[in-house]
Amino acid sequence: MKIHDISVSISPTMPTYPGDPTVTIDPVLRIAKGDAANVSRLSFGNHTGTHVDPPAHFIPGGKPIDQLDLNALYGPARVVDLTRVASAVTARDLARAKLPTRATRILLKTRNSSLWERAGFQKDFVALAWDAAQWIVARGIQLVGVDYLSVEAFGAPEPRAHRILLGAGVVIVEGLNLHDIAPGNYTLACLPLKIKHGDGAPARAILIKVRPP
């Protein structure tokens, strides 16, 4: 069994979405200063790095993060190779990927995964077109993951992709790093922090690949 960590490390130097809180990690107690333990104070937005968007993020009255069905966040997942897509993943791109009929969780690997190596927020990331969001909903997919900080194109006039997905109860995982992950089938485990009434939460996401005996 091989475990792949597809999360992004939280640090003060990581990119954050424009307008969101930046990351601050302050030491409060330090053994080197005579304290009994090391303790730090963390400050950052709940949509920092690898995180989960529940319906409450964009849908009035939608389920918050602490009420999500965890069955959607654990189970078989398909990593889809879309690295040739230039700007936005469309329904046509997903149809060409020939996903299994019963696919319920898809992680979209694009050129975004290389953007994590650059300093600062990159506005030209690959987003999800609204027709791709409709395609996902129509096929009963429970979860979609993307490898940068939003499924929505930067500067979009309205959050249409978010509203289509979240309005249908599709869980969105943003901020994955799929750079070293080969396309194929895995088991996904993605558990967000349990924030009461939260409109989102950071998560640790892993993929498990079972090797043949």
N, C-alpha and C positions, 0 to 999 in steps of 0.2 A: 504494500500500500504506500502510495506517495501522496504527501500533503503539500499543496501549493498555497502559499499565503498571497492573496491577491488584494490585500489592503495597502493603503498608503500610510506611511508613518506620519503622525501628527507632530509638527514642529513649528517654531516661530518663522522659519524660512520657507514653509510650504506655500504654494499658491492658494489663494482663497477667492471666492467669487466676488467681483466688485460690489461693494455695498454691504457685504457680510462682515461680521466681526473678524478681526485678525486673531492670530494665535499668540497667547502669552503664557509662558510657563515660568513661574516665580518660585525660587526656593524659599521655603518657610522655616524648615528645620534642617540642619546639616550635621552629620556625625563629625565632620572635619572641624566644626565650630563648637564641639562639645555636647551637641544634642544626642539623645538616645537613638534617634532614627532619622532617616532622610524622608522629608515630606515636602511636597510642592503644591502650589496653588495653580489651577488650570483655568484659563479663560479663553473661550472660543465659541463660535456659533454652532448650533446643532446641525448645520448642513456643511460641516467642515470635513474635508478629505473623503474617505469612504463612508458613505452614510445612506440611510434609508429614508425615502419619501413615502409617508402614508397618505391616504386620501385627505386627511385634515390639512395637508400642506397647501392645497389649492381649492378644496371642495368644502363649502360651508356645511357644517354638520357631519363631515366625513370622519371616518375612524381615525383616532390618534394613534401614535406609535405604540402605546402600551396596550392597545386593544387589537393589534394585528394578529391574524391567525398565523402562528409560527410554522404551520405546515407549508405555507407558501415560501418560507425562508430556508427550508431544509428539504433536500431531496434531489432527484436526478436533474441535471442541467446540461445544456448544450452550449459550448463556446462556438460562436459563428465567426468565420473569417470574413471580415469586410474591410480589410486593410487597403483595398484599391479604391474605396469610396473617397471622393475628394472633399465634399462639403456636408452632405446630409444623406442619411440612410433613408431610402424610399421603400414603399411597398414592393416595388419591382425588385429591389436588391434582396429583400427578404424572401420573396418568392423564388428567386434564382438560387438562393442558398439551399433549397430543397430540405427544409427541416423535417424531422420525423413527424408524422401525423399527430402523435400523442405528446409532443414536446410541451411542457408546461412552464419551464424556466429557460430563458435564453440570455446569454451574455454576449454582447456585441463587441468583438475585438476589431478596433479600427486603428488608424494611424495615431489616434489620441494617446495611446499608451506610451508613445515616445515623447509626448509633450511633458511628461512628469520630469524629464531630465533637464528641462529648460527653467530658467529663473523667472518667477512671476507668472501671473495669469495670462493664458494664451487665448485670445478672442476668436481665433480661426479654427476652433475645434470642430470635429464632425458631430453634428447633432442628429436628431431624429425628426424626419418630416412628419407632418400630421397624418398623411396617408399611411405611413408605416405604423403609426400609433393605432390607427383604425384596423390595420391588418392584424396587429397583435391581439387586439380586443376580439376581433371576429373569429380568431382561432382558439379562443379560450385559454390563452397563455396567462399564467398567474403572476409571473415575475419577469421583468426585463432589467438587465444590468448594462451600464455603459461605462466606458473607461475615461471619462473626464467629469467635470463638476456639474453638468446638467444635460438632460435629454433635449433641452430647448436651445435653439440657435441663439447666440449672443445678440442682443438687440432686437429680438423678435417683438413685433408690436403687441402680441398677446401670447400667453402661455398655452397655446392650443394643444400641443402634444401632451403636456402635463395634465390638462383637464380631460382629454380623451381617455388617457390611461387611468388616472386616479378616479375619474368619474365612474369607470367600469370596475373599480376595485383592484386594478393591476398594481402590484407593489413595484416601486422603482428603486433600484440600487444605483447610486451614482458614485463616481470617484474610484472606480476599480482600476487596478493595474494589471493588464493582461499581456504585457509585453513578452514575457517568457512562457506563455501558455499556448500549447498547440491546440488547434481547433479539434473538437470532438466531444465525447460524452464524459461527464464527471458527476460526482455528488457535491452539491453546494451546501455549505453551512454558513449562514450569515445572520448573526444575532445582534440587533441594535440595542443600545442602552435603553432600559425600561424607564422612560421619562413620562411621568403622569401627565396626560392630556397633551403630550408632545406632538408638534407638527413635523418632527423629524428627529433623527438621532444618529450619531456616529456608530459605526459597526466594525467588527472584525469579520472579514470574509475569507473563507478558505475553499479550495476545491480539492476533492479527494479522488485520486485515480487508483483503481484497483488493478494491479498487474496480474496477468494470467499466471496460474501456477506452473 
